[in-house]
Amino acid sequence: MLRKVDFENAYRLGRRLGDPMFSVSICPNGTGGPRLGLSVGAKVIGNAVARNKLRRIIRESFRQAQHTLPAADIIVGARAAAREAPAIRIRQSLTGLWQKVATTCAPSSAS
């Protein structure tokens, strides 16, 4: 996701999930596949090197999980706990969030 209006819609209309390291806003889209948006602030994570490293980890995790995710706009926001966490712990947290997203947004079998 790149456009401001897409981020605004996801924040306004989306459902929120999270854990100590990340917050996630999910809003269904009509594109047929999941789209990722990132919100990694300097006040939360720190300098540009740390922010870009975290963004790379999030993008790679999303790339590996995207085939199990619903067609939705997914915005991942970093929390302060992600600042000092090792990369393996960040990946575990993201894997858990992708599973939450998939189960939360799964179509109901009762319909």
N, CA, C and O atoms as CSV, one atom per row, in Angstrom:
chain,resi,resn,atom,element,x,y,z
A,1,MET,N,N,0.841,-1.169,0.000
A,1,MET,CA,C,0.000,0.000,0.000
A,1,MET,C,C,0.888,1.235,0.000
A,1,MET,O,O,1.877,1.313,0.729
A,2,LEU,N,N,0.518,2.179,-0.820
A,2,LEU,CA,C,1.321,3.386,-0.921
A,2,LEU,C,C,0.514,4.667,-0.724
A,2,LEU,O,O,1.056,5.682,-0.287
A,3,ARG,N,N,-0.763,4.625,-1.041
A,3,ARG,CA,C,-1.554,5.850,-1.008
A,3,ARG,C,C,-2.080,6.159,0.391
A,3,ARG,O,O,-2.436,5.261,1.154
A,4,LYS,N,N,-2.118,7.439,0.704
A,4,LYS,CA,C,-2.599,7.888,2.001
A,4,LYS,C,C,-4.039,7.461,2.241
A,4,LYS,O,O,-4.392,7.078,3.356
A,5,VAL,N,N,-4.868,7.521,1.220
A,5,VAL,CA,C,-6.282,7.164,1.361
A,5,VAL,C,C,-6.439,5.693,1.734
A,5,VAL,O,O,-7.360,5.348,2.473
A,6,ASP,N,N,-5.557,4.813,1.238
A,6,ASP,CA,C,-5.611,3.402,1.601
A,6,ASP,C,C,-5.302,3.206,3.085
A,6,ASP,O,O,-5.960,2.417,3.763
A,7,PHE,N,N,-4.297,3.929,3.583
A,7,PHE,CA,C,-3.951,3.856,4.997
A,7,PHE,C,C,-5.102,4.390,5.850
A,7,PHE,O,O,-5.464,3.783,6.858
A,8,GLU,N,N,-5.669,5.517,5.447
A,8,GLU,CA,C,-6.765,6.114,6.209
A,8,GLU,C,C,-7.968,5.177,6.281
A,8,GLU,O,O,-8.578,5.032,7.340
A,9,ASN,N,N,-8.312,4.539,5.159
A,9,ASN,CA,C,-9.432,3.597,5.145
A,9,ASN,C,C,-9.165,2.400,6.049
A,9,ASN,O,O,-10.051,1.960,6.781
A,10,ALA,N,N,-7.962,1.882,6.000
A,10,ALA,CA,C,-7.626,0.725,6.837
A,10,ALA,C,C,-7.686,1.087,8.317
A,10,ALA,O,O,-8.168,0.298,9.129
A,11,TYR,N,N,-7.202,2.273,8.672
A,11,TYR,CA,C,-7.256,2.693,10.073
A,11,TYR,C,C,-8.705,2.958,10.509
A,11,TYR,O,O,-9.098,2.597,11.618
A,12,ARG,N,N,-9.487,3.584,9.639
A,12,ARG,CA,C,-10.844,3.987,9.999
A,12,ARG,C,C,-11.806,2.803,10.016
A,12,ARG,O,O,-12.611,2.670,10.938
A,13,LEU,N,N,-11.726,1.940,8.996
A,13,LEU,CA,C,-12.689,0.861,8.838
A,13,LEU,C,C,-12.176,-0.504,9.297
A,13,LEU,O,O,-12.944,-1.457,9.421
A,14,GLY,N,N,-10.892,-0.584,9.541
A,14,GLY,CA,C,-10.279,-1.883,9.806
A,14,GLY,C,C,-10.445,-2.396,11.215
A,14,GLY,O,O,-10.802,-1.667,12.141
A,15,ARG,N,N,-10.175,-3.666,11.338
A,15,ARG,CA,C,-10.165,-4.335,12.631
A,15,ARG,C,C,-8.730,-4.312,13.160
A,15,ARG,O,O,-7.775,-4.397,12.387
A,16,ARG,N,N,-8.587,-4.198,14.476
A,16,ARG,CA,C,-7.258,-4.086,15.067
A,16,ARG,C,C,-6.901,-5.341,15.855
A,16,ARG,O,O,-7.710,-5.885,16.607
A,17,LEU,N,N,-5.669,-5.775,15.656
A,17,LEU,CA,C,-5.088,-6.888,16.400
A,17,LEU,C,C,-3.716,-6.428,16.882
A,17,LEU,O,O,-3.229,-5.370,16.485
A,18,GLY,N,N,-3.110,-7.226,17.730
A,18,GLY,CA,C,-1.774,-6.847,18.140
A,18,GLY,C,C,-1.177,-7.772,19.159
A,18,GLY,O,O,-1.821,-8.702,19.646
A,19,ASP,N,N,0.065,-7.500,19.472
A,19,ASP,CA,C,0.815,-8.161,20.525
A,19,ASP,C,C,1.783,-7.114,21.086
A,19,ASP,O,O,1.727,-5.958,20.667
A,20,PRO,N,N,2.651,-7.475,22.003
A,20,PRO,CA,C,3.534,-6.451,22.583
A,20,PRO,C,C,4.469,-5.744,21.582
A,20,PRO,O,O,4.890,-4.613,21.829
A,21,MET,N,N,4.791,-6.395,20.467
A,21,MET,CA,C,5.730,-5.792,19.514
A,21,MET,C,C,5.073,-5.043,18.366
A,21,MET,O,O,5.638,-4.075,17.855
A,22,PHE,N,N,3.887,-5.478,17.954
A,22,PHE,CA,C,3.265,-4.906,16.761
A,22,PHE,C,C,1.766,-4.714,16.947
A,22,PHE,O,O,1.107,-5.450,17.681
A,23,SER,N,N,1.254,-3.707,16.264
A,23,SER,CA,C,-0.188,-3.542,16.129
A,23,SER,C,C,-0.508,-3.763,14.658
A,23,SER,O,O,0.296,-3.444,13.783
A,24,VAL,N,N,-1.689,-4.311,14.395
A,24,VAL,CA,C,-2.083,-4.613,13.026
A,24,VAL,C,C,-3.500,-4.100,12.807
A,24,VAL,O,O,-4.390,-4.352,13.619
A,25,SER,N,N,-3.707,-3.381,11.708
A,25,SER,CA,C,-5.044,-2.975,11.268
A,25,SER,C,C,-5.338,-3.718,9.975
A,25,SER,O,O,-4.521,-3.726,9.054
A,26,ILE,N,N,-6.518,-4.345,9.912
A,26,ILE,CA,C,-6.884,-5.162,8.757
A,26,ILE,C,C,-8.200,-4.660,8.191
A,26,ILE,O,O,-9.176,-4.497,8.923
A,27,CYS,N,N,-8.226,-4.416,6.896
A,27,CYS,CA,C,-9.434,-3.964,6.230
A,27,CYS,C,C,-9.552,-4.726,4.902
A,27,CYS,O,O,-8.608,-4.706,4.112
A,28,PRO,N,N,-10.670,-5.390,4.635
A,28,PRO,CA,C,-10.824,-6.114,3.369
A,28,PRO,C,C,-10.635,-5.178,2.166
A,28,PRO,O,O,-11.012,-4.006,2.208
A,29,ASN,N,N,-10.054,-5.713,1.115
A,29,ASN,CA,C,-9.880,-4.923,-0.106
A,29,ASN,C,C,-10.448,-5.695,-1.292
A,29,ASN,O,O,-10.792,-6.871,-1.174
A,30,GLY,N,N,-10.539,-5.036,-2.406
A,30,GLY,CA,C,-11.090,-5.663,-3.600
A,30,GLY,C,C,-10.040,-6.030,-4.623
A,30,GLY,O,O,-10.367,-6.237,-5.791
A,31,THR,N,N,-8.790,-6.115,-4.215
A,31,THR,CA,C,-7.717,-6.368,-5.176
A,31,THR,C,C,-7.473,-7.847,-5.420
A,31,THR,O,O,-6.772,-8.206,-6.366
A,32,GLY,N,N,-8.037,-8.713,-4.582
A,32,GLY,CA,C,-7.843,-10.141,-4.779
A,32,GLY,C,C,-6.673,-10.723,-4.018
A,32,GLY,O,O,-6.465,-11.936,-4.060
A,33,GLY,N,N,-5.910,-9.914,-3.332
A,33,GLY,CA,C,-4.775,-10.416,-2.572
A,33,GLY,C,C,-4.438,-9.480,-1.423
A,33,GLY,O,O,-4.934,-8.354,-1.377
A,34,PRO,N,N,-3.607,-9.929,-0.502
A,34,PRO,CA,C,-3.239,-9.075,0.621
A,34,PRO,C,C,-2.244,-7.995,0.206
A,34,PRO,O,O,-1.395,-8.208,-0.659
A,35,ARG,N,N,-2.368,-6.834,0.840
A,35,ARG,CA,C,-1.412,-5.736,0.611
A,35,ARG,C,C,-0.879,-5.311,1.965
A,35,ARG,O,O,-1.612,-5.288,2.953
A,36,LEU,N,N,0.402,-4.974,2.006
A,36,LEU,CA,C,1.070,-4.615,3.245
A,36,LEU,C,C,1.359,-3.122,3.292
A,36,LEU,O,O,1.812,-2.525,2.315
A,37,GLY,N,N,1.089,-2.538,4.448
A,37,GLY,CA,C,1.474,-1.161,4.732
A,37,GLY,C,C,2.286,-1.160,6.016
A,37,GLY,O,O,2.002,-1.940,6.925
A,38,LEU,N,N,3.283,-0.301,6.106
A,38,LEU,CA,C,4.145,-0.266,7.289
A,38,LEU,C,C,4.080,1.089,7.965
A,38,LEU,O,O,4.043,2.132,7.311
A,39,SER,N,N,4.067,1.050,9.287
A,39,SER,CA,C,4.106,2.255,10.096
A,39,SER,C,C,5.173,2.048,11.171
A,39,SER,O,O,4.895,1.542,12.258
A,40,VAL,N,N,6.391,2.448,10.842
A,40,VAL,CA,C,7.529,2.261,11.740
A,40,VAL,C,C,8.102,3.638,12.025
A,40,VAL,O,O,8.855,4.183,11.218
A,41,GLY,N,N,7.748,4.194,13.164
A,41,GLY,CA,C,8.111,5.565,13.482
A,41,GLY,C,C,9.476,5.720,14.123
A,41,GLY,O,O,9.969,4.820,14.803
A,42,ALA,N,N,10.076,6.875,13.897
A,42,ALA,CA,C,11.391,7.175,14.462
A,42,ALA,C,C,11.328,7.304,15.978
A,42,ALA,O,O,12.279,6.930,16.664
A,43,LYS,N,N,10.232,7.825,16.513
A,43,LYS,CA,C,10.116,7.971,17.962
A,43,LYS,C,C,10.039,6.619,18.654
A,43,LYS,O,O,10.476,6.475,19.796
A,44,VAL,N,N,9.491,5.643,17.970
A,44,VAL,CA,C,9.316,4.323,18.569
A,44,VAL,C,C,10.552,3.453,18.390
A,44,VAL,O,O,11.006,2.834,19.352
A,45,ILE,N,N,11.104,3.391,17.190
A,45,ILE,CA,C,12.180,2.453,16.878
A,45,ILE,C,C,13.559,3.097,16.923
A,45,ILE,O,O,14.519,2.450,17.341
A,46,GLY,N,N,13.681,4.329,16.513
A,46,GLY,CA,C,14.997,4.963,16.564
A,46,GLY,C,C,15.466,5.413,15.199
A,46,GLY,O,O,14.684,5.863,14.361
A,47,ASN,N,N,16.759,5.278,15.001
A,47,ASN,CA,C,17.375,5.827,13.792
A,47,ASN,C,C,16.984,5.070,12.523
A,47,ASN,O,O,16.336,4.026,12.586
A,48,ALA,N,N,17.380,5.602,11.392
A,48,ALA,CA,C,16.991,5.059,10.089
A,48,ALA,C,C,17.493,3.633,9.888
A,48,ALA,O,O,16.802,2.820,9.274
A,49,VAL,N,N,18.663,3.322,10.386
A,49,VAL,CA,C,19.203,1.973,10.219
A,49,VAL,C,C,18.303,0.956,10.925
A,49,VAL,O,O,17.979,-0.086,10.356
A,50,ALA,N,N,17.907,1.251,12.140
A,50,ALA,CA,C,17.043,0.343,12.908
A,50,ALA,C,C,15.660,0.228,12.263
A,50,ALA,O,O,15.105,-0.868,12.187
A,51,ARG,N,N,15.103,1.345,11.801
A,51,ARG,CA,C,13.787,1.316,11.159
A,51,ARG,C,C,13.812,0.497,9.878
A,51,ARG,O,O,12.917,-0.313,9.640
A,52,ASN,N,N,14.827,0.702,9.057
A,52,ASN,CA,C,14.909,-0.024,7.789
A,52,ASN,C,C,15.147,-1.510,8.002
A,52,ASN,O,O,14.616,-2.332,7.255
A,53,LYS,N,N,15.937,-1.869,9.008
A,53,LYS,CA,C,16.161,-3.278,9.320
A,53,LYS,C,C,14.839,-3.935,9.722
A,53,LYS,O,O,14.528,-5.037,9.270
A,54,LEU,N,N,14.063,-3.257,10.570
A,54,LEU,CA,C,12.776,-3.789,10.997
A,54,LEU,C,C,11.817,-3.904,9.814
A,54,LEU,O,O,11.093,-4.893,9.701
A,55,ARG,N,N,11.803,-2.923,8.948
A,55,ARG,CA,C,10.943,-2.974,7.757
A,55,ARG,C,C,11.297,-4.167,6.878
A,55,ARG,O,O,10.404,-4.843,6.365
A,56,ARG,N,N,12.588,-4.433,6.698
A,56,ARG,CA,C,13.019,-5.568,5.873
A,56,ARG,C,C,12.536,-6.886,6.478
A,56,ARG,O,O,12.088,-7.777,5.757
A,57,ILE,N,N,12.630,-7.006,7.800
A,57,ILE,CA,C,12.183,-8.231,8.471
A,57,ILE,C,C,10.677,-8.407,8.289
A,57,ILE,O,O,10.210,-9.509,7.999
A,58,ILE,N,N,9.919,-7.321,8.459
A,58,ILE,CA,C,8.460,-7.392,8.312
A,58,ILE,C,C,8.084,-7.762,6.883
A,58,ILE,O,O,7.225,-8.620,6.676
A,59,ARG,N,N,8.713,-7.130,5.895
A,59,ARG,CA,C,8.398,-7.419,4.488
A,59,ARG,C,C,8.698,-8.874,4.130
A,59,ARG,O,O,7.915,-9.518,3.432
A,60,GLU,N,N,9.824,-9.387,4.603
A,60,GLU,CA,C,10.195,-10.764,4.306
A,60,GLU,C,C,9.204,-11.737,4.952
A,60,GLU,O,O,8.800,-12.717,4.326
A,61,SER,N,N,8.819,-11.476,6.178
A,61,SER,CA,C,7.846,-12.314,6.855
A,61,SER,C,C,6.506,-12.293,6.116
A,61,SER,O,O,5.871,-13.334,5.951
A,62,PHE,N,N,6.079,-11.109,5.673
A,62,PHE,CA,C,4.844,-10.982,4.904
A,62,PHE,C,C,4.948,-11.748,3.589
A,62,PHE,O,O,4.008,-12.439,3.197
A,63,ARG,N,N,6.073,-11.630,2.914
A,63,ARG,CA,C,6.268,-12.311,1.633
A,63,ARG,C,C,6.097,-13.822,1.797
A,63,ARG,O,O,5.500,-14.480,0.945
A,64,GLN,N,N,6.621,-14.365,2.891
A,64,GLN,CA,C,6.528,-15.801,3.117
A,64,GLN,C,C,5.117,-16.234,3.514
A,64,GLN,O,O,4.725,-17.369,3.245
A,65,ALA,N,N,4.352,-15.350,4.149
A,65,ALA,CA,C,3.022,-15.713,4.648
A,65,ALA,C,C,1.883,-15.257,3.746
A,65,ALA,O,O,0.733,-15.613,4.005
A,66,GLN,N,N,2.150,-14.498,2.716
A,66,GLN,CA,C,1.079,-13.863,1.948
A,66,GLN,C,C,0.119,-14.844,1.292
A,66,GLN,O,O,-1.031,-14.486,1.035
A,67,HIS,N,N,0.546,-16.047,1.017
A,67,HIS,CA,C,-0.330,-17.015,0.353
A,67,HIS,C,C,-1.375,-17.590,1.306
A,67,HIS,O,O,-2.347,-18.200,0.861
A,68,THR,N,N,-1.184,-17.402,2.610
A,68,THR,CA,C,-2.156,-17.885,3.592
A,68,THR,C,C,-3.051,-16.764,4.108
A,68,THR,O,O,-3.967,-17.011,4.893
A,69,LEU,N,N,-2.792,-15.535,3.672
A,69,LEU,CA,C,-3.530,-14.376,4.177
A,69,LEU,C,C,-4.724,-14.042,3.282
A,69,LEU,O,O,-4.694,-14.305,2.080
A,70,PRO,N,N,-5.779,-13.461,3.873
A,70,PRO,CA,C,-6.952,-13.078,3.087
A,70,PRO,C,C,-6.686,-11.829,2.246
A,70,PRO,O,O,-5.683,-11.143,2.444
A,71,ALA,N,N,-7.580,-11.540,1.317
A,71,ALA,CA,C,-7.480,-10.333,0.497
A,71,ALA,C,C,-7.849,-9.141,1.371
A,71,ALA,O,O,-9.025,-8.810,1.527
A,72,ALA,N,N,-6.841,-8.509,1.931
A,72,ALA,CA,C,-7.071,-7.401,2.852
A,72,ALA,C,C,-5.871,-6.469,2.836
A,72,ALA,O,O,-4.757,-6.856,2.482
A,73,ASP,N,N,-6.132,-5.229,3.230
A,73,ASP,CA,C,-5.053,-4.282,3.459
A,73,ASP,C,C,-4.607,-4.480,4.898
A,73,ASP,O,O,-5.422,-4.400,5.817
A,74,ILE,N,N,-3.329,-4.737,5.100
A,74,ILE,CA,C,-2.789,-5.032,6.418
A,74,ILE,C,C,-1.722,-3.996,6.732
A,74,ILE,O,O,-0.706,-3.908,6.042
A,75,ILE,N,N,-1.960,-3.210,7.779
A,75,ILE,CA,C,-0.980,-2.217,8.208
A,75,ILE,C,C,-0.336,-2.715,9.492
A,75,ILE,O,O,-1.022,-2.977,10.480
A,76,VAL,N,N,0.978,-2.843,9.472
A,76,VAL,CA,C,1.727,-3.280,10.643
A,76,VAL,C,C,2.403,-2.061,11.245
A,76,VAL,O,O,3.184,-1.378,10.582
A,77,GLY,N,N,2.099,-1.795,12.499
A,77,GLY,CA,C,2.718,-0.698,13.230
A,77,GLY,C,C,3.645,-1.246,14.290
A,77,GLY,O,O,3.287,-2.187,14.999
A,78,ALA,N,N,4.826,-0.677,14.411
A,78,ALA,CA,C,5.811,-1.146,15.382
A,78,ALA,C,C,5.563,-0.510,16.741
A,78,ALA,O,O,5.197,0.661,16.838
A,79,ARG,N,N,5.767,-1.297,17.783
A,79,ARG,CA,C,5.689,-0.817,19.154
A,79,ARG,C,C,7.089,-0.839,19.762
A,79,ARG,O,O,8.015,-1.416,19.193
A,80,ALA,N,N,7.228,-0.213,20.907
A,80,ALA,CA,C,8.547,-0.038,21.524
A,80,ALA,C,C,9.247,-1.356,21.831
A,80,ALA,O,O,10.477,-1.406,21.816
A,81,ALA,N,N,8.508,-2.417,22.105
A,81,ALA,CA,C,9.131,-3.704,22.426
A,81,ALA,C,C,9.940,-4.260,21.258
A,81,ALA,O,O,10.844,-5.069,21.470
A,82,ALA,N,N,9.634,-3.842,20.032
A,82,ALA,CA,C,10.361,-4.334,18.857
A,82,ALA,C,C,11.740,-3.691,18.734
A,82,ALA,O,O,12.592,-4.188,17.997
A,83,ARG,N,N,11.963,-2.595,19.448
A,83,ARG,CA,C,13.227,-1.860,19.329
A,83,ARG,C,C,14.422,-2.714,19.739
A,83,ARG,O,O,15.411,-2.775,19.008
A,84,GLU,N,N,14.351,-3.362,20.876
A,84,GLU,CA,C,15.489,-4.105,21.417
A,84,GLU,C,C,15.399,-5.609,21.178
A,84,GLU,O,O,16.319,-6.345,21.533
A,85,ALA,N,N,14.313,-6.069,20.587
A,85,ALA,CA,C,14.109,-7.506,20.408
A,85,ALA,C,C,15.043,-8.067,19.334
A,85,ALA,O,O,15.321,-7.397,18.339
A,86,PRO,N,N,15.529,-9.298,19.537
A,86,PRO,CA,C,16.334,-9.936,18.490
A,86,PRO,C,C,15.463,-10.309,17.297
A,86,PRO,O,O,14.247,-10.455,17.428
A,87,ALA,N,N,16.082,-10.460,16.153
A,87,ALA,CA,C,15.358,-10.727,14.904
A,87,ALA,C,C,14.517,-11.994,14.989
A,87,ALA,O,O,13.414,-12.028,14.444
A,88,ILE,N,N,15.002,-13.027,15.650
A,88,ILE,CA,C,14.244,-14.277,15.732
A,88,ILE,C,C,12.950,-14.071,16.504
A,88,ILE,O,O,11.920,-14.640,16.144
A,89,ARG,N,N,12.987,-13.270,17.551
A,89,ARG,CA,C,11.783,-12.989,18.341
A,89,ARG,C,C,10.791,-12.156,17.528
A,89,ARG,O,O,9.582,-12.361,17.631
A,90,ILE,N,N,11.292,-11.226,16.729
A,90,ILE,CA,C,10.433,-10.421,15.858
A,90,ILE,C,C,9.735,-11.312,14.837
A,90,ILE,O,O,8.538,-11.167,14.591
A,91,ARG,N,N,10.496,-12.242,14.242
A,91,ARG,CA,C,9.902,-13.158,13.255
A,91,ARG,C,C,8.831,-14.035,13.888
A,91,ARG,O,O,7.792,-14.281,13.275
A,92,GLN,N,N,9.072,-14.511,15.113
A,92,GLN,CA,C,8.074,-15.329,15.804
A,92,GLN,C,C,6.804,-14.526,16.071
A,92,GLN,O,O,5.694,-15.033,15.905
A,93,SER,N,N,6.971,-13.290,16.479
A,93,SER,CA,C,5.829,-12.417,16.739
A,93,SER,C,C,5.020,-12.197,15.461
A,93,SER,O,O,3.791,-12.265,15.481
A,94,LEU,N,N,5.701,-11.939,14.368
A,94,LEU,CA,C,5.018,-11.718,13.090
A,94,LEU,C,C,4.307,-12.981,12.609
A,94,LEU,O,O,3.199,-12.897,12.079
A,95,THR,N,N,4.918,-14.133,12.782
A,95,THR,CA,C,4.275,-15.392,12.387
A,95,THR,C,C,2.972,-15.573,13.159
A,95,THR,O,O,1.957,-15.973,12.589
A,96,GLY,N,N,3.004,-15.280,14.442
A,96,GLY,CA,C,1.789,-15.361,15.241
A,96,GLY,C,C,0.727,-14.379,14.778
A,96,GLY,O,O,-0.459,-14.709,14.753
A,97,LEU,N,N,1.148,-13.169,14.410
A,97,LEU,CA,C,0.191,-12.178,13.921
A,97,LEU,C,C,-0.418,-12.584,12.591
A,97,LEU,O,O,-1.613,-12.384,12.375
A,98,TRP,N,N,0.380,-13.152,11.696
A,98,TRP,CA,C,-0.168,-13.591,10.402
A,98,TRP,C,C,-1.207,-14.683,10.635
A,98,TRP,O,O,-2.229,-14.719,9.949
A,99,GLN,N,N,-0.957,-15.576,11.597
A,99,GLN,CA,C,-1.935,-16.622,11.909
A,99,GLN,C,C,-3.215,-16.012,12.468
A,99,GLN,O,O,-4.312,-16.444,12.113
A,100,LYS,N,N,-3.086,-15.007,13.343
A,100,LYS,CA,C,-4.265,-14.318,13.878
A,100,LYS,C,C,-5.060,-13.660,12.757
A,100,LYS,O,O,-6.288,-13.742,12.727
A,101,VAL,N,N,-4.353,-13.006,11.834
A,101,VAL,CA,C,-5.011,-12.340,10.713
A,101,VAL,C,C,-5.770,-13.357,9.874
A,101,VAL,O,O,-6.920,-13.122,9.502
A,102,ALA,N,N,-5.136,-14.486,9.575
A,102,ALA,CA,C,-5.768,-15.511,8.730
A,102,ALA,C,C,-7.010,-16.087,9.400
A,102,ALA,O,O,-8.021,-16.298,8.732
A,103,THR,N,N,-6.955,-16.346,10.711
A,103,THR,CA,C,-8.118,-16.924,11.382
A,103,THR,C,C,-9.194,-15.886,11.632
A,103,THR,O,O,-10.380,-16.210,11.570
A,104,THR,N,N,-8.816,-14.650,11.911
A,104,THR,CA,C,-9.789,-13.605,12.167
A,104,THR,C,C,-10.565,-13.248,10.913
A,104,THR,O,O,-11.768,-12.996,10.979
A,105,CYS,N,N,-9.902,-13.223,9.787
A,105,CYS,CA,C,-10.538,-12.787,8.546
A,105,CYS,C,C,-11.012,-13.958,7.680
A,105,CYS,O,O,-11.453,-13.754,6.549
A,106,ALA,N,N,-10.924,-15.174,8.204
A,106,ALA,CA,C,-11.359,-16.345,7.424
A,106,ALA,C,C,-12.865,-16.271,7.211
A,106,ALA,O,O,-13.600,-15.880,8.118
A,107,PRO,N,N,-13.330,-16.642,6.023
A,107,PRO,CA,C,-14.776,-16.624,5.773
A,107,PRO,C,C,-15.470,-17.652,6.676
A,107,PRO,O,O,-14.943,-18.736,6.926
A,108,SER,N,N,-16.633,-17.295,7.146
A,108,SER,CA,C,-17.406,-18.143,8.028
A,108,SER,C,C,-17.986,-19.325,7.244
A,108,SER,O,O,-18.448,-19.169,6.114
A,109,SER,N,N,-17.952,-20.495,7.859
A,109,SER,CA,C,-18.522,-21.675,7.201
A,109,SER,C,C,-20.028,-21.750,7.406
A,109,SER,O,O,-20.686,-22.600,6.807
A,110,ALA,N,N,-20.589,-20.872,8.246
A,110,ALA,CA,C,-22.019,-20.891,8.533
A,110,ALA,C,C,-22.852,-20.181,7.463
A,110,ALA,O,O,-24.080,-20.260,7.504
A,111,SER,N,N,-22.234,-19.504,6.525
A,111,SER,CA,C,-22.999,-18.748,5.532
A,111,SER,C,C,-23.435,-19.542,4.360
A,111,SER,O,O,-24.086,-19.010,3.461
